[in-house]
Amino acid sequence: MISDIIRSFNAYGRSVNYLFKPWSIKYVIASGLLSLLTLVAFILVIYFYGDNLIDSLFLALTPKALSIEWLVVVFEWLTRILLWLGLIFIFKYIVLIITAPIMSLLSESVEIHLTSNTIPQLGFKDQIKSMVRGTRLALSNVVREILITIPTLLLSFIPGFALFTTPFLLVVQSYYAGFGNFDFFMERRYNIRESRIFMNRHRGLAIGNGFLFLSFLLVPIVGVLLSPPLSTIAATVASLDLMDND
């Protein structure tokens, strides 16, 4: 696993060289704009409807609790923090879904230029299939991640367990984020079941890629614009490198 994580990290460094090539720049711009528009939409939803959600949660409090001013302030801030954490959790999957056709084309372009392989161009129907596959995989991964995350968070309330659950959750988030990026390469070779088998054999690839993807995504504006295409290129480079050495 460690060797696969290192391979993912190395692929990320090499991928910067391909980010603004003539054959990749159009995909980088298109995916960046979609990601940015998605982020703006999420922010607007929270801005206009976040207070309504907070007010609804306040109504669940007893009148006695509402009379305690400091408790109301703490509750309000905790709710806002949870909303933003939810945004980050969902955002990565939404980005993977809406940029799927573009990222598939980018992954193809990277493979063509690095290997000289001939890959049939995707037609409109193929692009729709790519989006459907990406949506199915993302929804499946969301469910799996939630089923792991919720009991792990509950364990975090046990004194001392947070020291272990926090890094574990980071690994889980990284794995599923990286899985999504690698699927843009794997969809040309495997069905979803076969893709899961491949990723289970090479978890380190997904963890390394996903960790850098999530870290870069937190960088204001630049991360949202460049993290998806950079991670897709890195996943493709790492996959080609793995196959060349197998």
URVENTA-V373058 format. One record per backbone hydrogen bond with DSSP energy under -0.5 kcal/mol. CO is the residue of the C=O (numbers start at 1). NH is the residue of the N-H. E is the energy in kcal/mol with one decimal. If there is no record, write none. Layout:
CO NH E
CO NH E
This chain:
1 5 -2.2
2 6 -2.4
3 7 -2.1
4 8 -2.2
5 9 -2.4
6 10 -2.7
7 11 -2.3
8 12 -2.0
9 13 -1.8
10 14 -2.1
11 15 -2.0
12 16 -0.9
13 16 -0.5
14 17 -1.1
15 18 -1.4
15 19 -0.6
16 19 -0.9
18 21 -1.0
21 24 -1.8
21 25 -2.4
24 27 -0.6
24 28 -2.0
25 29 -2.6
26 30 -2.2
27 31 -2.6
28 32 -2.1
29 33 -2.3
30 34 -2.0
31 35 -2.5
32 36 -2.4
33 37 -2.6
34 38 -2.2
35 39 -2.2
36 40 -2.4
37 41 -2.3
38 42 -2.3
39 43 -2.5
40 44 -2.4
41 45 -2.2
42 46 -2.2
43 47 -2.7
44 48 -2.7
45 49 -2.5
46 50 -1.9
49 53 -1.8
50 54 -2.3
51 55 -2.7
52 56 -2.1
53 57 -2.1
54 58 -2.1
55 59 -1.6
56 60 -0.6
57 60 -0.9
58 61 -1.7
62 66 -2.1
63 67 -1.1
65 68 -1.4
67 69 -0.9
68 72 -1.8
69 73 -2.1
70 74 -2.4
71 75 -2.5
72 76 -2.4
73 77 -2.2
74 78 -2.5
75 79 -2.3
76 80 -2.0
77 81 -2.3
78 82 -2.4
79 83 -2.1
80 84 -2.1
81 85 -2.4
82 86 -2.4
83 87 -2.0
84 88 -2.3
85 89 -2.3
86 90 -2.5
87 91 -3.0
88 92 -1.2
89 93 -0.5
90 93 -0.6
90 94 -2.2
91 95 -2.7
92 96 -1.9
93 97 -2.0
94 98 -2.8
95 99 -2.0
97 100 -1.0
99 103 -3.2
100 104 -2.4
101 105 -1.7
102 106 -2.4
103 107 -2.7
104 108 -2.2
105 109 -2.5
106 110 -2.4
107 111 -2.3
108 112 -2.6
109 113 -2.2
110 114 -1.8
111 115 -2.1
111 117 -0.6
112 116 -2.1
117 119 -0.7
123 127 -2.1
124 128 -2.1
125 129 -2.4
126 130 -2.2
127 131 -2.0
128 132 -2.5
129 133 -2.8
130 134 -2.6
131 135 -2.5
132 136 -2.6
133 137 -2.7
134 138 -2.5
135 139 -2.7
136 140 -2.3
137 141 -2.6
138 142 -2.5
139 143 -2.2
140 144 -2.2
141 145 -2.9
142 146 -2.7
143 147 -2.4
144 148 -1.3
145 149 -2.9
146 150 -2.6
147 151 -0.5
148 152 -1.3
149 153 -2.8
150 154 -2.1
151 155 -1.8
152 156 -1.1
153 157 -0.5
154 157 -1.1
155 158 -1.7
157 159 -0.5
158 161 -2.3
158 162 -0.5
160 163 -0.8
161 164 -1.9
161 165 -2.6
162 166 -1.8
164 168 -1.5
165 169 -2.6
166 170 -1.8
167 171 -2.0
168 172 -2.3
169 173 -2.7
170 174 -2.3
171 175 -2.6
172 176 -2.1
173 177 -2.1
174 178 -2.8
175 179 -2.5
176 180 -1.7
177 181 -1.5
178 182 -2.5
179 183 -1.6
180 184 -0.5
181 184 -0.8
182 185 -1.3
182 186 -2.3
183 187 -2.4
185 188 -1.1
186 189 -2.2
186 190 -3.5
191 195 -2.4
192 196 -2.1
193 197 -1.8
194 198 -2.3
195 199 -2.5
196 200 -2.4
197 201 -1.5
198 202 -1.2
200 203 -0.6
202 205 -1.0
202 206 -1.1
203 207 -2.8
204 208 -2.7
205 209 -2.2
206 210 -3.1
207 211 -2.4
208 212 -1.7
209 213 -2.3
210 214 -2.8
211 215 -2.2
212 216 -2.6
213 217 -2.0
214 218 -0.9
215 218 -0.7
216 219 -1.5
219 223 -1.4
219 224 -0.7
220 222 -3.3
221 225 -2.3
222 226 -2.6
223 227 -2.4
226 230 -2.4
227 231 -2.4
228 232 -2.1
229 233 -2.6
230 234 -2.4
231 235 -2.3
232 236 -2.2
233 237 -2.8
234 238 -2.7
235 239 -2.2
236 240 -2.5
237 241 -2.3
238 242 -2.3
239 243 -2.3
240 244 -2.1
241 245 -1.2
242 246 -0.7
